[in-house]
């Protein structure tokens, strides 16, 4: 009846080591604990698992995850990075010039995953926001069942409530991407639910489409004033329903992505956009600063179309963010061909050595990711890119700075300037990672280094030792 027999017949979780993938429920369990995944990331994981016996090309994955849409490769890389952050970097292998492959072996005792169909037909209907979780609140059972069925046929997971009080409890206890709300309900009507939603910061981010038979501009206006995103008159036109649902979900997911980016740039800022706090208070702390920059990007940009340069910068930034965040770093600066990060400033319990070691590991992972990225570029006949990195340790002032509309996590101090100076010194050495004496001492020999000629760095009255990580050029 549903048109998706393979999903309906899912016998149980597919087990791969520590991971269990529940395709029918669209859930991932790690050591038995549910892990939040975006809709696109889960679609990508399911596609890779179903095809784990072979390498899957980029074009095929894009067609499966974004059917019928024109999508840049960078979007695929973002989702791959998100999965690797949860599963580990070795779970999804990159095969240069060919694609990706899921490498975790299936547990012998677990039932095998139900095979998914190969790449969908280009004629398949395009959904703006597939796999979202929706809540329908309507006391009329016929209306509720028919509306739920229509939304499920669009590919969404749908829950329902027969009164406003039950709907409010569900919203407070379960995550939803959209609420479709009737106005005339027992216990708590639609207007009352909208008032509760407006007063609760945790609920304000859930968009609402009112579906009601009430006529009159005054009713519509009151709903909009209380924060409803849209209003559909009953009986609801199915074409209009799909358009309004897709539009509301697109806006919701865009806001989610904006908050995710803000969390990267200002991790201590309140998630509530209406919060009055000016951010986390500044503090003096020991930290390790990393500054990485693409080498000779200006020369490369002069030889290729502008859009290709922007796509390259987007891909490079995606890879660098993954390396930084994978080692617990916080991004403090993104400036086109340069990216800065701080380690240890937001975790006072960490030791100086921990922060220095994490920064160095992030730098080494950056070099590894760039090497893999260059292999893919070589297969496409594109020139290789290179980066250089400066790392310095010392006392900094760290905290959030900016305004309520634009906030960022910042660090200032001599260590920040030293990292920038070391990055500049490394600019003539493609793939070099230079570290200052404080970072070198904090590593305590955990990574092999070699001494370079001394240099005058910010905060030092005379020339001081400079070291390079061995194995980097």
PATORDREN-153742 format. One record per residue (C-alpha): x, y, z; residue in one letter; residue number from 1. Coordinates in steps of 0.02 Angstrom, whole numbers, plus 50000, padded with zeros to 5 digits. Layout:
! residues N
((X, Y, Z), 'A', NUM)
...
***
This chain:
! residues 473
((50000, 50000, 50000), 'X', 1)
((50139, 50122, 50042), 'X', 2)
((50234, 50096, 49879), 'X', 3)
((50396, 50064, 49976), 'X', 4)
((50396, 49877, 50014), 'X', 5)
((50584, 49867, 50042), 'X', 6)
((50574, 49991, 50184), 'X', 7)
((50416, 49918, 50261), 'X', 8)
((50494, 49746, 50265), 'X', 9)
((50649, 49802, 50361), 'X', 10)
((50676, 49657, 50483), 'X', 11)
((50786, 49748, 50608), 'X', 12)
((50945, 49848, 50627), 'X', 13)
((51093, 49815, 50514), 'X', 14)
((51242, 49794, 50631), 'X', 15)
((51417, 49852, 50585), 'X', 16)
((51535, 49843, 50733), 'X', 17)
((51480, 49979, 50855), 'X', 18)
((51350, 50046, 50732), 'X', 19)
((51171, 49992, 50703), 'X', 20)
((51076, 50066, 50556), 'X', 21)
((50886, 50062, 50566), 'X', 22)
((50836, 50104, 50389), 'X', 23)
((50648, 50098, 50414), 'X', 24)
((50657, 50212, 50566), 'X', 25)
((50793, 50321, 50488), 'X', 26)
((50900, 50306, 50644), 'X', 27)
((51083, 50273, 50680), 'X', 28)
((51137, 50193, 50844), 'X', 29)
((51316, 50202, 50909), 'X', 30)
((51347, 50081, 51052), 'X', 31)
((51158, 50071, 51069), 'X', 32)
((51135, 50260, 51086), 'X', 33)
((51040, 50358, 50951), 'X', 34)
((51147, 50485, 50860), 'X', 35)
((51068, 50633, 50771), 'X', 36)
((51098, 50635, 50583), 'X', 37)
((51030, 50755, 50455), 'X', 38)
((50912, 50688, 50324), 'X', 39)
((51040, 50701, 50184), 'X', 40)
((51177, 50621, 50289), 'X', 41)
((51065, 50473, 50332), 'X', 42)
((51016, 50450, 50148), 'X', 43)
((51200, 50451, 50103), 'X', 44)
((51244, 50325, 50240), 'X', 45)
((51103, 50209, 50186), 'X', 46)
((51161, 50219, 50005), 'X', 47)
((51342, 50178, 50050), 'X', 48)
((51291, 50034, 50165), 'X', 49)
((51177, 49959, 50033), 'X', 50)
((51320, 49966, 49907), 'X', 51)
((51460, 49922, 50028), 'X', 52)
((51524, 49783, 49914), 'X', 53)
((51588, 49910, 49787), 'X', 54)
((51653, 50087, 49762), 'X', 55)
((51511, 50210, 49733), 'X', 56)
((51543, 50357, 49616), 'X', 57)
((51502, 50536, 49662), 'X', 58)
((51373, 50553, 49525), 'X', 59)
((51277, 50401, 49584), 'X', 60)
((51277, 50460, 49765), 'X', 61)
((51218, 50633, 49717), 'X', 62)
((51076, 50558, 49613), 'X', 63)
((51022, 50449, 49760), 'X', 64)
((51033, 50583, 49895), 'X', 65)
((50979, 50733, 49791), 'X', 66)
((50866, 50655, 49658), 'X', 67)
((50832, 50768, 49510), 'X', 68)
((50932, 50914, 49582), 'X', 69)
((51090, 50997, 49517), 'X', 70)
((51210, 50986, 49665), 'X', 71)
((51393, 51036, 49682), 'X', 72)
((51521, 50906, 49739), 'X', 73)
((51552, 51013, 49893), 'X', 74)
((51381, 50965, 49962), 'X', 75)
((51429, 50782, 49953), 'X', 76)
((51595, 50816, 50039), 'X', 77)
((51506, 50907, 50180), 'X', 78)
((51394, 50756, 50212), 'X', 79)
((51542, 50635, 50200), 'X', 80)
((51633, 50739, 50331), 'X', 81)
((51480, 50738, 50444), 'X', 82)
((51470, 50547, 50433), 'X', 83)
((51656, 50526, 50465), 'X', 84)
((51640, 50633, 50621), 'X', 85)
((51514, 50509, 50690), 'X', 86)
((51581, 50345, 50619), 'X', 87)
((51768, 50382, 50617), 'X', 88)
((51880, 50432, 50473), 'X', 89)
((51912, 50252, 50420), 'X', 90)
((51728, 50202, 50404), 'X', 91)
((51711, 50284, 50233), 'X', 92)
((51859, 50266, 50118), 'X', 93)
((51896, 50390, 49979), 'X', 94)
((51956, 50307, 49819), 'X', 95)
((52037, 50447, 49718), 'X', 96)
((51953, 50477, 49552), 'X', 97)
((51821, 50343, 49581), 'X', 98)
((51714, 50382, 49733), 'X', 99)
((51682, 50317, 49910), 'X', 100)
((51658, 50149, 49996), 'X', 101)
((51587, 50099, 50166), 'X', 102)
((51722, 49992, 50247), 'X', 103)
((51652, 49932, 50415), 'X', 104)
((51619, 49745, 50413), 'X', 105)
((51445, 49682, 50453), 'X', 106)
((51423, 49588, 50617), 'X', 107)
((51400, 49403, 50584), 'X', 108)
((51250, 49383, 50698), 'X', 109)
((51155, 49536, 50638), 'X', 110)
((51025, 49528, 50502), 'X', 111)
((51086, 49602, 50341), 'X', 112)
((51021, 49769, 50284), 'X', 113)
((50878, 49765, 50161), 'X', 114)
((50952, 49816, 49993), 'X', 115)
((50903, 49987, 49935), 'X', 116)
((50864, 50019, 49753), 'X', 117)
((51003, 50084, 49644), 'X', 118)
((51005, 50264, 49587), 'X', 119)
((50829, 50331, 49572), 'X', 120)
((50755, 50372, 49405), 'X', 121)
((50780, 50553, 49352), 'X', 122)
((50590, 50558, 49332), 'X', 123)
((50561, 50524, 49517), 'X', 124)
((50467, 50665, 49603), 'X', 125)
((50580, 50794, 49684), 'X', 126)
((50552, 50830, 49868), 'X', 127)
((50622, 50991, 49937), 'X', 128)
((50649, 50918, 50112), 'X', 129)
((50636, 50728, 50114), 'X', 130)
((50628, 50627, 50273), 'X', 131)
((50573, 50766, 50391), 'X', 132)
((50473, 50731, 50549), 'X', 133)
((50302, 50813, 50554), 'X', 134)
((50163, 50828, 50684), 'X', 135)
((49978, 50843, 50639), 'X', 136)
((49861, 50912, 50772), 'X', 137)
((49676, 50893, 50727), 'X', 138)
((49529, 50828, 50830), 'X', 139)
((49434, 50770, 50675), 'X', 140)
((49491, 50590, 50649), 'X', 141)
((49451, 50586, 50463), 'X', 142)
((49543, 50748, 50429), 'X', 143)
((49689, 50691, 50536), 'X', 144)
((49709, 50522, 50453), 'X', 145)
((49695, 50590, 50276), 'X', 146)
((49818, 50731, 50309), 'X', 147)
((49942, 50610, 50388), 'X', 148)
((49927, 50495, 50238), 'X', 149)
((49959, 50638, 50117), 'X', 150)
((50115, 50691, 50211), 'X', 151)
((50180, 50512, 50223), 'X', 152)
((50160, 50493, 50035), 'X', 153)
((50273, 50645, 50018), 'X', 154)
((50407, 50544, 50109), 'X', 155)
((50394, 50617, 50283), 'X', 156)
((50380, 50534, 50453), 'X', 157)
((50217, 50591, 50533), 'X', 158)
((50148, 50587, 50711), 'X', 159)
((49977, 50650, 50763), 'X', 160)
((49879, 50718, 50911), 'X', 161)
((49691, 50736, 50932), 'X', 162)
((49695, 50889, 51045), 'X', 163)
((49803, 51041, 51077), 'X', 164)
((49864, 50984, 51248), 'X', 165)
((49929, 50818, 51179), 'X', 166)
((50011, 50909, 51034), 'X', 167)
((50100, 51029, 51152), 'X', 168)
((50167, 50884, 51255), 'X', 169)
((50232, 50798, 51098), 'X', 170)
((50319, 50957, 51043), 'X', 171)
((50405, 50972, 51211), 'X', 172)
((50461, 50791, 51218), 'X', 173)
((50502, 50747, 51037), 'X', 174)
((50595, 50836, 50895), 'X', 175)
((50486, 50894, 50750), 'X', 176)
((50526, 50993, 50592), 'X', 177)
((50348, 51057, 50562), 'X', 178)
((50179, 51067, 50647), 'X', 179)
((50014, 51065, 50549), 'X', 180)
((49887, 51139, 50668), 'X', 181)
((49697, 51143, 50673), 'X', 182)
((49621, 51289, 50770), 'X', 183)
((49462, 51214, 50842), 'X', 184)
((49517, 51076, 50962), 'X', 185)
((49469, 51021, 51139), 'X', 186)
((49572, 51049, 51298), 'X', 187)
((49686, 51176, 51211), 'X', 188)
((49638, 51256, 51046), 'X', 189)
((49757, 51307, 50908), 'X', 190)
((49769, 51487, 50966), 'X', 191)
((49816, 51429, 51141), 'X', 192)
((49950, 51314, 51074), 'X', 193)
((50022, 51455, 50970), 'X', 194)
((50029, 51564, 51126), 'X', 195)
((50124, 51428, 51222), 'X', 196)
((50242, 51408, 51075), 'X', 197)
((50278, 51595, 51067), 'X', 198)
((50323, 51595, 51253), 'X', 199)
((50441, 51445, 51242), 'X', 200)
((50610, 51474, 51154), 'X', 201)
((50630, 51287, 51128), 'X', 202)
((50469, 51279, 51026), 'X', 203)
((50483, 51440, 50927), 'X', 204)
((50599, 51360, 50800), 'X', 205)
((50466, 51233, 50746), 'X', 206)
((50371, 51310, 50599), 'X', 207)
((50181, 51301, 50600), 'X', 208)
((50056, 51286, 50458), 'X', 209)
((49879, 51316, 50517), 'X', 210)
((49746, 51209, 50431), 'X', 211)
((49572, 51269, 50475), 'X', 212)
((49396, 51292, 50408), 'X', 213)
((49379, 51458, 50500), 'X', 214)
((49352, 51599, 50377), 'X', 215)
((49396, 51781, 50392), 'X', 216)
((49550, 51891, 50382), 'X', 217)
((49547, 51920, 50570), 'X', 218)
((49577, 51734, 50607), 'X', 219)
((49721, 51724, 50484), 'X', 220)
((49798, 51885, 50551), 'X', 221)
((49790, 51824, 50730), 'X', 222)
((49879, 51662, 50683), 'X', 223)
((50017, 51758, 50594), 'X', 224)
((50035, 51877, 50742), 'X', 225)
((50056, 51726, 50857), 'X', 226)
((50199, 51661, 50748), 'X', 227)
((50116, 51542, 50623), 'X', 228)
((50213, 51529, 50461), 'X', 229)
((50067, 51491, 50345), 'X', 230)
((49878, 51464, 50337), 'X', 231)
((49784, 51338, 50231), 'X', 232)
((49594, 51333, 50220), 'X', 233)
((49505, 51165, 50233), 'X', 234)
((49478, 51063, 50132), 'X', 235)
((49664, 51075, 50096), 'X', 236)
((49717, 51071, 49914), 'X', 237)
((49850, 50933, 49899), 'X', 238)
((49956, 51030, 49774), 'X', 239)
((49955, 51184, 49884), 'X', 240)
((49990, 51075, 50037), 'X', 241)
((50148, 51002, 49959), 'X', 242)
((50210, 51175, 49905), 'X', 243)
((50181, 51253, 50076), 'X', 244)
((50257, 51106, 50171), 'X', 245)
((50412, 51103, 50061), 'X', 246)
((50433, 51291, 50076), 'X', 247)
((50416, 51289, 50266), 'X', 248)
((50538, 51144, 50284), 'X', 249)
((50665, 51226, 50170), 'X', 250)
((50664, 51381, 50279), 'X', 251)
((50676, 51275, 50437), 'X', 252)
((50825, 51176, 50373), 'X', 253)
((50911, 51336, 50314), 'X', 254)
((50894, 51409, 50489), 'X', 255)
((50963, 51247, 50562), 'X', 256)
((51116, 51260, 50448), 'X', 257)
((51141, 51441, 50498), 'X', 258)
((51136, 51394, 50682), 'X', 259)
((51259, 51253, 50650), 'X', 260)
((51380, 51375, 50567), 'X', 261)
((51355, 51500, 50709), 'X', 262)
((51393, 51362, 50835), 'X', 263)
((51558, 51333, 50746), 'X', 264)
((51606, 51516, 50746), 'X', 265)
((51535, 51562, 50917), 'X', 266)
((51518, 51400, 51017), 'X', 267)
((51474, 51485, 51181), 'X', 268)
((51334, 51591, 51112), 'X', 269)
((51155, 51551, 51163), 'X', 270)
((51059, 51453, 51032), 'X', 271)
((50908, 51565, 51063), 'X', 272)
((50913, 51705, 50933), 'X', 273)
((50812, 51815, 51050), 'X', 274)
((50929, 51791, 51198), 'X', 275)
((50988, 51953, 51276), 'X', 276)
((51157, 51888, 51329), 'X', 277)
((51307, 51968, 51246), 'X', 278)
((51399, 51801, 51239), 'X', 279)
((51523, 51714, 51352), 'X', 280)
((51630, 51827, 51463), 'X', 281)
((51811, 51850, 51413), 'X', 282)
((51946, 51760, 51509), 'X', 283)
((52134, 51740, 51511), 'X', 284)
((52189, 51563, 51477), 'X', 285)
((52329, 51459, 51406), 'X', 286)
((52291, 51398, 51230), 'X', 287)
((52369, 51340, 51068), 'X', 288)
((52333, 51437, 50908), 'X', 289)
((52337, 51366, 50732), 'X', 290)
((52334, 51466, 50571), 'X', 291)
((52327, 51376, 50403), 'X', 292)
((52329, 51456, 50231), 'X', 293)
((52318, 51398, 50052), 'X', 294)
((52479, 51429, 49956), 'X', 295)
((52480, 51532, 49795), 'X', 296)
((52291, 51540, 49783), 'X', 297)
((52301, 51710, 49695), 'X', 298)
((52404, 51637, 49554), 'X', 299)
((52285, 51491, 49536), 'X', 300)
((52133, 51606, 49537), 'X', 301)
((52205, 51707, 49393), 'X', 302)
((52208, 51552, 49282), 'X', 303)
((52033, 51484, 49311), 'X', 304)
((51851, 51543, 49315), 'X', 305)
((51797, 51636, 49472), 'X', 306)
((51663, 51506, 49513), 'X', 307)
((51792, 51367, 49509), 'X', 308)
((51900, 51463, 49633), 'X', 309)
((51752, 51488, 49750), 'X', 310)
((51709, 51302, 49740), 'X', 311)
((51891, 51260, 49780), 'X', 312)
((51890, 51376, 49931), 'X', 313)
((51726, 51300, 49991), 'X', 314)
((51794, 51123, 49976), 'X', 315)
((51956, 51170, 50063), 'X', 316)
((51864, 51256, 50206), 'X', 317)
((51753, 51102, 50228), 'X', 318)
((51904, 50989, 50244), 'X', 319)
((51996, 51105, 50363), 'X', 320)
((51843, 51124, 50476), 'X', 321)
((51830, 50935, 50487), 'X', 322)
((52012, 50920, 50541), 'X', 323)
((51997, 51060, 50669), 'X', 324)
((51834, 51005, 50747), 'X', 325)
((51888, 50822, 50747), 'X', 326)
((52026, 50871, 50869), 'X', 327)
((51915, 50980, 50979), 'X', 328)
((51971, 51147, 50907), 'X', 329)
((51862, 51302, 50891), 'X', 330)
((51866, 51405, 50733), 'X', 331)
((51910, 51587, 50769), 'X', 332)
((51938, 51651, 50593), 'X', 333)
((51885, 51608, 50416), 'X', 334)
((51954, 51723, 50282), 'X', 335)
((51944, 51644, 50110), 'X', 336)
((52112, 51558, 50091), 'X', 337)
((52151, 51564, 50278), 'X', 338)
((52075, 51482, 50431), 'X', 339)
((52120, 51504, 50614), 'X', 340)
((52078, 51394, 50762), 'X', 341)
((52109, 51388, 50949), 'X', 342)
((52136, 51232, 51054), 'X', 343)
((52111, 51225, 51242), 'X', 344)
((52034, 51398, 51269), 'X', 345)
((51856, 51331, 51287), 'X', 346)
((51907, 51181, 51396), 'X', 347)
((51993, 51249, 51552), 'X', 348)
((52021, 51074, 51619), 'X', 349)
((52135, 51027, 51473), 'X', 350)
((52323, 51038, 51497), 'X', 351)
((52442, 51141, 51392), 'X', 352)
((52511, 50981, 51318), 'X', 353)
((52338, 50918, 51271), 'X', 354)
((52300, 51079, 51176), 'X', 355)
((52468, 51080, 51085), 'X', 356)
((52451, 50895, 51040), 'X', 357)
((52275, 50921, 50974), 'X', 358)
((52330, 51068, 50867), 'X', 359)
((52475, 50970, 50794), 'X', 360)
((52362, 50821, 50757), 'X', 361)
((52239, 50937, 50671), 'X', 362)
((52380, 51005, 50563), 'X', 363)
((52437, 50830, 50514), 'X', 364)
((52258, 50782, 50472), 'X', 365)
((52244, 50939, 50365), 'X', 366)
((52395, 50883, 50264), 'X', 367)
((52323, 50709, 50244), 'X', 368)
((52154, 50776, 50185), 'X', 369)
((52238, 50893, 50062), 'X', 370)
((52340, 50747, 49993), 'X', 371)
((52179, 50646, 49965), 'X', 372)
((52095, 50799, 49890), 'X', 373)
((52242, 50824, 49771), 'X', 374)
((52227, 50644, 49713), 'X', 375)
((52047, 50679, 49664), 'X', 376)
((52097, 50842, 49578), 'X', 377)
((52234, 50752, 49483), 'X', 378)
((52108, 50627, 49416), 'X', 379)
((52010, 50775, 49348), 'X', 380)
((52164, 50854, 49271), 'X', 381)
((52167, 50998, 49398), 'X', 382)
((52324, 51067, 49481), 'X', 383)
((52368, 51018, 49658), 'X', 384)
((52346, 51138, 49804), 'X', 385)
((52462, 51159, 49953), 'X', 386)
((52447, 51236, 50124), 'X', 387)
((52564, 51295, 50261), 'X', 388)
((52529, 51303, 50446), 'X', 389)
((52591, 51402, 50595), 'X', 390)
((52560, 51345, 50775), 'X', 391)
((52599, 51441, 50934), 'X', 392)
((52555, 51423, 51119), 'X', 393)
((52537, 51546, 51261), 'X', 394)
((52418, 51654, 51359), 'X', 395)
((52272, 51731, 51265), 'X', 396)
((52114, 51826, 51303), 'X', 397)
((51970, 51722, 51234), 'X', 398)
((51782, 51745, 51225), 'X', 399)
((51637, 51800, 51118), 'X', 400)
((51641, 51971, 51037), 'X', 401)
((51521, 52061, 50922), 'X', 402)
((51339, 52110, 50928), 'X', 403)
((51177, 52018, 50958), 'X', 404)
((51159, 51996, 50769), 'X', 405)
((51337, 51943, 50732), 'X', 406)
((51442, 51857, 50864), 'X', 407)
((51609, 51765, 50849), 'X', 408)
((51729, 51673, 50962), 'X', 409)
((51893, 51770, 50963), 'X', 410)
((52067, 51757, 51039), 'X', 411)
((52196, 51896, 51056), 'X', 412)
((52373, 51894, 51123), 'X', 413)
((52554, 51872, 51074), 'X', 414)
((52526, 51686, 51039), 'X', 415)
((52400, 51731, 50905), 'X', 416)
((52526, 51847, 50823), 'X', 417)
((52662, 51715, 50835), 'X', 418)
((52553, 51587, 50747), 'X', 419)
((52523, 51712, 50606), 'X', 420)
((52709, 51750, 50595), 'X', 421)
((52753, 51565, 50588), 'X', 422)
((52622, 51539, 50452), 'X', 423)
((52704, 51678, 50353), 'X', 424)
((52877, 51599, 50379), 'X', 425)
((52807, 51434, 50315), 'X', 426)
((52735, 51515, 50157), 'X', 427)
((52891, 51472, 50058), 'X', 428)
((52880, 51289, 50109), 'X', 429)
((52731, 51197, 50035), 'X', 430)
((52659, 51078, 50165), 'X', 431)
((52764, 51146, 50308), 'X', 432)
((52702, 51152, 50489), 'X', 433)
((52805, 51271, 50595), 'X', 434)
((52787, 51279, 50785), 'X', 435)
((52856, 51396, 50918), 'X', 436)
((52963, 51348, 51067), 'X', 437)
((52815, 51342, 51188), 'X', 438)
((52721, 51218, 51078), 'X', 439)
((52880, 51117, 51053), 'X', 440)
((52906, 51105, 51242), 'X', 441)
((52724, 51058, 51272), 'X', 442)
((52735, 50913, 51148), 'X', 443)
((52871, 50832, 51256), 'X', 444)
((52939, 50734, 51109), 'X', 445)
((52771, 50657, 51060), 'X', 446)
((52798, 50712, 50880), 'X', 447)
((52966, 50714, 50789), 'X', 448)
((53028, 50890, 50749), 'X', 449)
((53179, 50973, 50673), 'X', 450)
((53257, 51139, 50723), 'X', 451)
((53256, 51283, 50599), 'X', 452)
((53351, 51447, 50603), 'X', 453)
((53295, 51558, 50747), 'X', 454)
((53176, 51701, 50710), 'X', 455)
((53110, 51855, 50797), 'X', 456)
((52927, 51823, 50839), 'X', 457)
((52796, 51934, 50923), 'X', 458)
((52818, 51934, 51111), 'X', 459)
((53005, 51890, 51103), 'X', 460)
((53136, 52029, 51115), 'X', 461)
((53263, 51928, 51015), 'X', 462)
((53275, 51781, 50897), 'X', 463)
((53197, 51622, 50969), 'X', 464)
((53199, 51440, 50915), 'X', 465)
((53079, 51385, 50778), 'X', 466)
((53039, 51202, 50742), 'X', 467)
((52957, 51109, 50599), 'X', 468)
((52863, 50946, 50613), 'X', 469)
((52963, 50809, 50532), 'X', 470)
((52879, 50725, 50386), 'X', 471)
((52810, 50894, 50330), 'X', 472)
((52903, 50989, 50199), 'X', 473)
***
